Amino acid sequence: MISFKNLMQIFTRKIIILIIPIIIFLGCQRKSTHNIDFNADNQSPERVTQNESDSIRNHQSKLDSCKFISKDKMNSLLPILQKWINFYNIDLSRAKFINQEIIYLDKQPDTSDIYYNPYTANQYSTNFKEMFYSPDKRYYIDIGIICKKINGKFYDTGEYDDSQAIYFTDRKLKFNHLLFYFGFSSITEAVFWKNNNEFYLVGLNVDSLSNFFIYEYNIANHTRDYYEIEGSKLYESRFTEFIKKERGIINKYGHTPTPLNNLTIDTFTTFPSEIDGCSCYFSNNSKEFKKQVYIYVNDYGNISFLKINGKLTKFTQTDFKEIDDHTIEVKATSGDYEFMMTVKHLEQSENKTIFQSGVITLTDKKGRKITKSFYGECGC
């Protein structure tokens, strides 16, 4: 039987859900709270009441007044969230900072909370595939993917709750923290770890706002930063299904969604004949660069190559701009394609070549777009 205290906690959470739009309306600023349970649970369009419609309009109005993230911030997020961004063809430059909260994930949770979930050593011992682990495996996050291990293989059971409880687990200190309790209109789709201290929750508000969201956590600094990106239409959440295959989970329904964006920048290992002598050559990351696996090559002039959807494509430079002493911006075209690249000059190598890093955005005339970070060098 539920106690009076627990009933009051349930009532309090319902009140929190109603005042969330007001909290966001007061957002776009850094503020200090203590493990606030944020819930973006708005009604679906066909069931929106007048008051809730007003709340959504207020939310949208406040979102319009928030500032876009900086280029530096965008460039720091791109390599980590790239798979999710490319899946939906998200324009990360449209992301806006909403607010910052204080959350203590390195301290014991409130055991009197109605959503308190005590830690047990074997709580997920058979469901390793469905958790999002930190690199050192000390932490993991459960977003509610339910699978079963049968004959050594993991199968998606197709079981889902109508709400999403997202738990953060510390295996060393042995406790679980509730990060969010989402309703049916907001979905966390994946978790990306930057390192053992920082991670990102990404997902989609599938209500009438149709916005993407990013929660950036820093365990040591006790912060949670919230960002939103306004969607151009009403999206269906499909990314979680897409990533199950790479996590070794067999989809019960025998179907894996394909990305909305089927524009790809692929790798190659052999330079085209036009590239001879001085050149620039970039890879997805430093590991691929050391293996001489590339995504871009340039003749140290106006000609460059990208491998697009499996085909090596030649580009001609149309614009070159020096942003500062260490940064340049380049534009080039090739028939139906155009790319814009921001390149930052890093240190000089032992061979007197210059290491480079940056971001390239490729678009086509159909409106498709893909953005990738890169690492490489230029020299003779």
C-alpha positions as CSV (number, residue, x, y, z in Angstrom):
1,M,0.0,0.0,0.0
2,I,1.4,3.4,-1.0
3,S,2.1,5.6,2.0
4,F,0.8,9.2,2.4
5,K,4.4,10.4,1.9
6,N,4.8,8.6,-1.4
7,L,1.4,9.9,-2.6
8,M,2.7,13.4,-1.8
9,Q,5.8,12.7,-3.8
10,I,3.8,11.5,-6.8
11,F,1.6,14.7,-6.5
12,T,4.7,16.8,-6.4
13,R,6.1,15.3,-9.6
14,K,2.9,16.0,-11.4
15,I,3.2,19.6,-10.4
16,I,6.8,19.6,-11.7
17,I,5.6,18.4,-15.0
18,L,3.1,21.3,-15.3
19,I,5.6,24.0,-14.4
20,I,8.4,22.7,-16.7
21,P,7.5,25.2,-19.5
22,I,7.8,28.0,-17.0
23,I,11.2,26.8,-15.9
24,I,12.3,26.7,-19.6
25,F,10.8,30.2,-20.1
26,L,13.1,31.5,-17.4
27,G,16.0,29.6,-19.0
28,C,18.8,30.7,-21.3
29,Q,20.9,31.4,-18.2
30,R,23.1,29.5,-15.9
31,K,21.5,28.6,-12.7
32,S,22.2,26.5,-9.6
33,T,19.8,23.7,-8.5
34,H,20.2,20.4,-6.8
35,N,19.4,17.3,-8.8
36,I,16.2,18.7,-10.3
37,D,14.2,16.1,-12.2
38,F,13.6,17.8,-15.5
39,N,10.6,16.4,-17.5
40,A,9.9,17.7,-21.0
41,D,6.6,15.8,-21.2
42,N,4.2,17.8,-23.3
43,Q,0.9,16.4,-24.7
44,S,0.8,15.1,-28.3
45,P,-0.7,17.6,-30.7
46,E,-4.1,16.0,-30.9
47,R,-4.5,16.1,-27.1
48,V,-3.1,19.5,-26.3
49,T,-5.2,21.6,-24.1
50,Q,-5.5,25.4,-24.4
51,N,-3.1,25.9,-21.4
52,E,-0.6,23.5,-22.7
53,S,-0.8,25.1,-26.2
54,D,0.1,28.4,-24.5
55,S,3.0,26.7,-22.7
56,I,4.3,25.3,-25.9
57,R,4.1,28.8,-27.5
58,N,5.8,30.3,-24.5
59,H,8.5,27.7,-24.8
60,Q,9.0,28.4,-28.5
61,S,9.1,32.1,-27.9
62,K,11.8,31.7,-25.2
63,L,13.7,29.3,-27.4
64,D,13.7,32.0,-30.2
65,S,15.4,34.4,-27.7
66,C,18.1,32.0,-26.6
67,K,21.6,32.3,-28.2
68,F,23.1,29.9,-30.7
69,I,26.1,28.0,-29.5
70,S,29.5,29.2,-30.6
71,K,31.6,27.7,-33.4
72,D,34.1,26.4,-30.9
73,K,31.3,24.7,-29.0
74,M,29.9,23.2,-32.2
75,N,33.3,21.9,-33.2
76,S,33.8,20.3,-29.9
77,L,30.4,18.5,-30.1
78,L,30.6,17.4,-33.7
79,P,33.2,14.5,-33.4
80,I,31.3,13.0,-30.4
81,L,27.8,13.3,-31.7
82,Q,28.5,12.9,-35.4
83,K,26.7,9.6,-35.9
84,W,23.4,11.0,-34.4
85,I,23.8,14.4,-36.2
86,N,24.3,12.7,-39.6
87,F,21.5,10.3,-39.1
88,Y,18.9,13.1,-38.8
89,N,20.9,15.6,-40.9
90,I,20.9,18.0,-38.0
91,D,22.3,21.5,-38.4
92,L,24.2,21.8,-35.2
93,S,24.9,25.4,-35.8
94,R,21.2,26.0,-34.9
95,A,21.6,24.5,-31.4
96,K,20.8,26.9,-28.6
97,F,22.0,26.9,-25.0
98,I,18.9,26.8,-22.7
99,N,20.3,26.5,-19.2
100,Q,22.7,24.8,-16.7
101,E,21.7,22.8,-13.7
102,I,23.7,21.4,-10.8
103,I,23.5,17.7,-10.3
104,Y,25.6,15.5,-8.0
105,L,26.2,12.2,-9.6
106,D,29.2,11.4,-7.4
107,K,27.1,11.4,-4.2
108,Q,24.5,9.0,-2.8
109,P,21.0,9.6,-4.1
110,D,18.0,10.3,-1.9
111,T,16.8,6.9,-0.7
112,S,13.4,8.2,0.3
113,D,12.6,9.3,-3.3
114,I,9.8,7.3,-4.8
115,Y,11.9,6.6,-7.9
116,Y,14.9,5.5,-5.8
117,N,16.4,2.3,-7.3
118,P,18.8,0.5,-5.0
119,Y,22.0,-0.9,-6.6
120,T,22.7,-4.6,-6.8
121,A,25.8,-6.1,-8.3
122,N,23.9,-8.4,-10.7
123,Q,21.1,-5.9,-11.7
124,Y,22.0,-5.9,-15.4
125,S,24.5,-8.8,-15.6
126,T,22.6,-10.4,-18.5
127,N,21.9,-7.2,-20.4
128,F,25.4,-5.8,-21.0
129,K,24.6,-4.9,-24.6
130,E,21.9,-2.4,-23.8
131,M,23.9,-0.2,-21.5
132,F,26.0,2.8,-22.5
133,Y,29.3,2.4,-20.6
134,S,32.0,4.9,-19.9
135,P,35.4,4.0,-21.4
136,D,36.7,2.6,-18.2
137,K,33.4,0.7,-17.5
138,R,33.0,2.3,-14.1
139,Y,29.7,4.1,-15.1
140,Y,26.9,3.0,-17.3
141,I,23.6,4.6,-18.3
142,D,20.3,2.7,-18.9
143,I,17.9,4.3,-21.3
144,G,15.4,1.5,-21.4
145,I,16.5,-0.8,-24.2
146,I,15.2,-4.2,-23.3
147,C,16.9,-7.3,-24.7
148,K,17.4,-10.9,-23.8
149,K,20.5,-13.2,-24.2
150,I,19.5,-16.4,-25.9
151,N,22.2,-19.0,-26.9
152,G,24.9,-16.4,-26.6
153,K,23.1,-13.8,-28.8
154,F,21.2,-10.7,-27.7
155,Y,17.7,-10.1,-29.1
156,D,15.5,-7.0,-28.9
157,T,12.4,-8.1,-27.1
158,G,10.2,-5.3,-28.4
159,E,9.2,-4.5,-24.9
160,Y,8.9,-0.8,-24.0
161,D,7.4,1.3,-21.2
162,D,5.2,4.2,-22.1
163,S,7.6,6.3,-20.0
164,Q,11.3,6.3,-20.0
165,A,13.3,6.2,-16.7
166,I,17.0,6.9,-17.4
167,Y,19.4,5.7,-14.7
168,F,23.1,6.6,-14.2
169,T,25.0,3.8,-12.3
170,D,28.3,4.1,-10.5
171,R,29.7,0.5,-10.2
172,K,32.5,1.6,-7.8
173,L,30.3,3.6,-5.3
174,K,27.4,1.2,-6.0
175,F,24.4,3.4,-6.5
176,N,21.9,4.4,-9.2
177,H,20.9,8.0,-10.0
178,L,17.7,8.8,-11.8
179,L,18.7,11.3,-14.5
180,F,15.2,11.8,-16.0
181,Y,11.8,10.3,-16.1
182,F,10.5,11.2,-19.5
183,G,6.9,10.8,-20.7
184,F,5.7,9.6,-24.1
185,S,6.6,12.8,-25.9
186,S,10.3,13.0,-25.2
187,I,12.8,10.2,-26.0
188,T,16.4,9.8,-25.1
189,E,17.8,7.8,-28.0
190,A,21.5,7.3,-27.1
191,V,24.4,8.2,-24.8
192,F,27.8,9.4,-26.1
193,W,30.8,9.4,-23.7
194,K,33.5,11.9,-24.3
195,N,35.7,10.5,-21.6
196,N,35.3,8.9,-18.2
197,N,33.9,12.2,-16.8
198,E,31.8,13.7,-19.5
199,F,28.8,12.3,-21.4
200,Y,25.9,13.4,-23.6
201,L,22.3,12.3,-23.6
202,V,20.7,13.0,-27.0
203,G,17.1,12.6,-28.2
204,L,14.0,14.0,-29.6
205,N,10.9,15.8,-28.4
206,V,8.3,14.1,-30.5
207,D,5.5,16.5,-29.6
208,S,4.3,19.5,-31.7
209,L,7.7,21.3,-31.1
210,S,9.7,18.4,-32.8
211,N,13.0,19.7,-31.4
212,F,16.2,17.7,-30.8
213,F,17.9,17.9,-27.5
214,I,21.3,17.5,-26.0
215,Y,22.2,17.2,-22.3
216,E,25.9,17.6,-21.5
217,Y,27.0,16.2,-18.2
218,N,30.2,16.8,-16.3
219,I,30.4,14.5,-13.3
220,A,33.3,16.2,-11.5
221,N,31.9,19.8,-12.1
222,H,28.4,18.7,-11.1
223,T,26.9,20.3,-14.2
224,R,24.2,19.5,-16.7
225,D,23.9,21.8,-19.7
226,Y,20.8,21.7,-21.8
227,Y,20.7,22.5,-25.6
228,E,17.9,22.4,-28.1
229,I,17.9,22.3,-31.9
230,E,14.6,23.2,-33.6
231,G,13.5,20.6,-36.0
232,S,12.1,21.4,-39.5
233,K,9.2,18.9,-39.2
234,L,7.6,16.3,-37.0
235,Y,10.2,13.5,-36.7
236,E,9.9,9.9,-35.7
237,S,12.4,8.6,-33.2
238,R,14.5,6.0,-35.2
239,F,18.1,6.3,-34.1
240,T,18.0,3.8,-31.2
241,E,16.8,1.1,-33.6
242,F,19.5,2.1,-36.0
243,I,22.4,1.6,-33.5
244,K,21.2,-1.7,-32.0
245,K,22.8,-3.6,-34.9
246,E,26.3,-2.2,-34.2
247,R,25.8,-3.0,-30.5
248,G,25.2,-6.6,-31.3
249,I,21.4,-6.6,-30.6
250,I,19.3,-8.5,-33.1
251,N,16.2,-6.7,-34.0
252,K,13.1,-8.8,-33.2
253,Y,11.3,-7.3,-36.2
254,G,14.1,-8.1,-38.7
255,H,14.3,-4.5,-39.8
256,T,16.9,-1.8,-39.1
257,P,16.0,1.8,-40.1
258,T,18.3,3.5,-42.5
259,P,19.5,7.1,-41.8
260,L,17.4,9.9,-43.1
261,N,20.6,11.3,-44.6
262,N,22.1,8.8,-47.2
263,L,24.8,11.2,-48.3
264,T,28.2,9.7,-47.2
265,I,31.8,10.8,-47.1
266,D,33.8,7.6,-47.4
267,T,37.4,6.6,-47.0
268,F,40.2,5.8,-49.5
269,T,43.8,4.8,-49.4
270,T,45.1,5.7,-52.9
271,F,45.6,9.2,-54.1
272,P,44.2,10.2,-57.5
273,S,46.8,10.8,-60.3
274,E,46.2,14.6,-60.1
275,I,47.7,14.7,-56.6
276,D,51.5,14.7,-57.0
277,G,54.0,16.5,-54.8
278,C,52.8,19.0,-52.2
279,S,49.4,18.2,-50.9
280,C,46.9,18.2,-48.0
281,Y,45.4,14.9,-46.9
282,F,42.9,14.5,-44.1
283,S,41.4,11.5,-42.2
284,N,38.4,11.0,-39.9
285,N,40.8,10.9,-36.9
286,S,44.4,10.5,-35.9
287,K,44.2,6.7,-35.8
288,E,43.0,6.4,-39.4
289,F,45.6,9.1,-40.4
290,K,48.4,6.9,-39.1
291,K,47.0,4.0,-41.1
292,Q,46.9,6.2,-44.2
293,V,43.1,6.0,-44.6
294,Y,41.8,9.3,-45.9
295,I,38.5,11.2,-46.6
296,Y,40.0,14.3,-48.3
297,V,43.0,15.2,-50.4
298,N,44.1,18.5,-52.0
299,D,46.8,19.4,-54.5
300,Y,47.9,22.3,-52.3
301,G,46.0,24.5,-54.7
302,N,42.5,24.6,-56.2
303,I,41.8,20.9,-56.8
304,S,40.6,18.5,-54.1
305,F,38.9,15.1,-53.8
306,L,36.2,13.6,-51.6
307,K,34.8,10.1,-51.9
308,I,31.0,10.6,-51.9
309,N,28.7,7.5,-51.7
310,G,31.6,5.3,-52.8
311,K,32.7,7.5,-55.8
312,L,35.8,9.6,-55.7
313,T,34.7,13.1,-56.7
314,K,36.8,16.0,-57.9
315,F,36.2,19.5,-56.6
316,T,37.3,23.0,-57.7
317,Q,37.9,25.7,-55.1
318,T,35.6,28.7,-55.3
319,D,36.5,30.7,-52.2
320,F,39.4,30.9,-49.8
321,K,39.3,33.1,-46.6
322,E,41.8,33.6,-43.7
323,I,39.8,33.9,-40.5
324,D,42.8,34.5,-38.3
325,D,46.5,33.5,-38.1
326,H,45.6,29.8,-37.5
327,T,42.3,29.3,-39.2
328,I,41.2,29.3,-42.9
329,E,37.8,28.7,-44.5
330,V,37.5,27.0,-47.9
331,K,34.6,26.5,-50.3
332,A,34.6,24.2,-53.4
333,T,32.1,22.8,-55.9
334,S,31.6,19.8,-58.1
335,G,28.5,19.5,-60.1
336,D,25.6,18.7,-57.7
337,Y,27.9,19.0,-54.6
338,E,29.4,21.8,-52.6
339,F,31.5,21.7,-49.5
340,M,32.7,24.3,-46.9
341,M,35.7,23.5,-44.8
342,T,37.1,25.2,-41.7
343,V,40.8,24.3,-41.1
344,K,42.8,25.0,-38.0
345,H,46.6,24.9,-38.3
346,L,48.2,22.9,-35.4
347,E,51.8,22.1,-34.6
348,Q,54.6,21.4,-37.2
349,S,55.6,17.8,-37.6
350,E,59.2,16.4,-37.6
351,N,59.0,16.4,-41.5
352,K,58.1,20.1,-41.4
353,T,54.6,19.5,-42.5
354,I,51.8,21.2,-40.7
355,F,49.2,19.2,-38.8
356,Q,45.6,20.3,-39.4
357,S,42.2,19.7,-37.9
358,G,38.7,21.0,-38.6
359,V,35.2,20.4,-39.9
360,I,33.9,19.8,-43.4
361,T,30.3,20.2,-44.4
362,L,29.1,18.6,-47.7
363,T,25.8,19.5,-49.3
364,D,24.0,18.6,-52.5
365,K,21.3,20.1,-54.7
366,K,18.7,17.9,-53.0
367,G,19.3,19.6,-49.7
368,R,21.1,16.7,-48.1
369,K,24.0,17.5,-45.9
370,I,26.7,15.7,-43.9
371,T,29.2,17.2,-41.5
372,K,32.5,15.5,-40.5
373,S,35.4,16.5,-38.3
374,F,38.9,15.6,-39.6
375,Y,42.6,15.4,-38.8
376,G,45.6,15.5,-41.2
377,E,48.5,17.4,-42.5
378,C,49.7,19.6,-45.4
379,G,53.2,19.7,-46.8
380,C,55.6,18.7,-49.5
